[in-house]
Amino acid sequence: MQGFILALNKVKDEDLIVTILSRENLDTLYRFYGARHGVINLGFKIDYEKEPSSKTTIHRLKDVIHIGYKWINDYKLLKLWQEFCALFYKHLKDAEQLDSFYFDLLESASKNWNRQNPKRVAIESYVKLLEHEGRLHKEFECFLCSEHIYEDEISLLRAYLPAHKSCANSHSIKKSAATELFENHYTLFLDDDDIDKLWYILLEGL
């Protein structure tokens, strides 16, 4: 099976607890240290098998094959990708059931990561996630005062909750650009400064 590595935690010696997002599961597996093991890292997409272990209560990770990205050797792209993937671990670690949406979202993002500013890919993907989970607020009512936002500019808080610029006292974007983002999942009408601000909001947590 295939999956994205969302978390790596060292245990005794050089053994690892590895959390992997597959198409329908979040697998937590044990990887025993060994010189013949290939290198794995946060954000890597791998093909793998899991099997019961007599030494631990969780299944063992085995037969790992790294499925590389075309941009894997670009440190800046990889660093941003790892930050993005780490957010999924925090968001999904307590989920009892998962559908294929999250795997497919990361799969699509990984293919587009080097085709445009990766922060734009992440933001567009995040809006799709919010919509999938029923958390995308398209009605533009201020989260802080509960009044409708009629102004041409709008602030977005964590989880891209809309707010009046005056209420939030934070960076604002054009409401028309926010509409395009929320309705069509496009960042075309956002400038790079807007993208950086929305990226930092995303890093607060999915």
N, C-alpha and C positions, 0 to 999 in steps of 0.2 A: 504494500500500500504506500501511498505518498502523503506527505504532510509538510507543514512549515514549523520549524523549531521556534517556539515562543518563549522558552525559558530554559536556562541551564543552571543547575546548582551543584556545586562540588560537595561530595561527602567524603568518607574516609579515603585516604591516599589520593588517587587520581580518578576515583569513580565519580559518575555523574548521575543526577536525577534530571531527566530530559522531558520537557513537556512539548508535545507535538499536536498541532491542529491538523487532523485529517479531514476528509470530506464530511464526515458525520460525527466525529468524536474528538474529544480532547484527551489524548493519551498521556499518562504519566508513566514513564518507563525508566528502568535502571540500566545504566551502561557501565559494565565492568571495564576497568582500565586494561589496556593491552597494547603492546608495541605495534601490532598489526592493524589497529584501528585507524581508519581515516579521520582526518580532522573534521570536526563539526563545530558549528557556531550559531549563535542567535541569528534568526532570520533565514538560515539556509533552508532550501527545499530539498527533501531527501526521499528516497525510496527505502523502505525498511520493513522488517518483520518483527513481530513480538512473540515471545514464548514464556511460559511459566518458568519461574526460577526457584530452585530449592534453597537458595541463600537469602532471598528477600521475599517480602509479601507482595511486591508488585512485579509485573512482567518485565522480562529482560528485552532490551533493545538489541537487535542483531541484524546482520546482513545489510548494513547501511551503505547506500550509494548516494553520493551528492549529485543533485541535479542543478547544475550551475546556471546562473543568469549571464547574459551577454555582458552585463556591466559589473560583474562580481569583483573585478580588480580595481574599480574606481572607488577609492576610499571614501570620498564625500558622499557618493550615492549609497554605499553600503552602510555608512554611519546613520544616515537618515532613515534607511530601510529598517535597521535594527531598532531605532527609536520607535518607529511606527509599529513594528511587530510586538515589541515589549508591551505596548498599550493593550494589545489584544489579550495577552495573558492576564493582565489585571482585570480586564473586562469579562473574560469568559471563564476564569478559573473556578467559579462557584456554580456555573451553569449545570443543570442536571441533564438537559438534552440540547443538542445542537442540530441544526439542519445544514445543508451544503452551502448556504449563503455566505458564511464567513470564509470558508475555504475558497470559494469562487471569487469572492471580493479580493482576497490577497493574490490569487492567481492572476486576475485581470490587472491589478495594480503592479505586480512584478513585471508584467509584459510591457507596461507603459512607463515604467520608472525612469528610463533613460531617454524617452521620446519628447518629454517636456520637463519643465521644472518639477521635480518629484514632490515638492510640497503641494503643488497644484493637484497632482494625482492623489495624494493623501487626503486633501481637503474634499475633493470630489467623491472619493471613496467613503469618507466619513459621513458626508451628507446622505449617501445611499444607505449607510448603516443606520443612521438616525431614522430615516424614513422606514426602513425595514422593521425597526423595533417600535414604530409608532411614537417616536420622540421628536419628530421634526415639526416645529411650530411655524407654519406658513401663514398664519393669520395676522402676524405682526402686531400682536398685543404685548405691551411692555411687561416683562416678567417682574419688574420691580414695583410698578404702580398700577398695573392691570388696565391701563388706558390704551386705546388704539394709537398706533404710531402713524401720524399723518405727515410728518416731516419727510424731506427728501433724503435725509441721512438717518442711519440706524446703527446702533451698537449691537454686537453679539457677545454674549457671555458664554460661560462654560456650557458645553452641549449645544452651542450656537443658539442659545435662547435669546430672542430679540429684546431690546430695551431702548428706551429713549436715550439719545446721546447725553441729554442733560441729567437723566437719572443715573446712568452708568458712569458718567464722567470718564469715559475711556475712548479709545480709538473707534471711529465710526467709518462706515462705508456707505456708498450710495444704495438707497433702497431698491433701485432698479437692478443693481448688480446682485444684491441679496436675493431678489426674486428669481433672477436667472439661475443662481446657484441652487436655490431650493427647488425650483420647478424642473429645471433641465440638467442639473448637476454639472454646470459649466462654470469655470472661473475666468472665462474670456474677458469679462468686463471689470475684473479686479486687477489693480496694478500690483507690482511686486511688494510694495510696502504693505498693502492690504493682505497679501498672501502671507507675508512674514507674521503679521499680527494674528491671523487666523490659525497659522501653524502653531504658534505659542499657546493659543487657546486650546487647540487640539491636544497638545502635550499635557494639559492639566488632567486629561483622562477621557476615555470614551464614554 
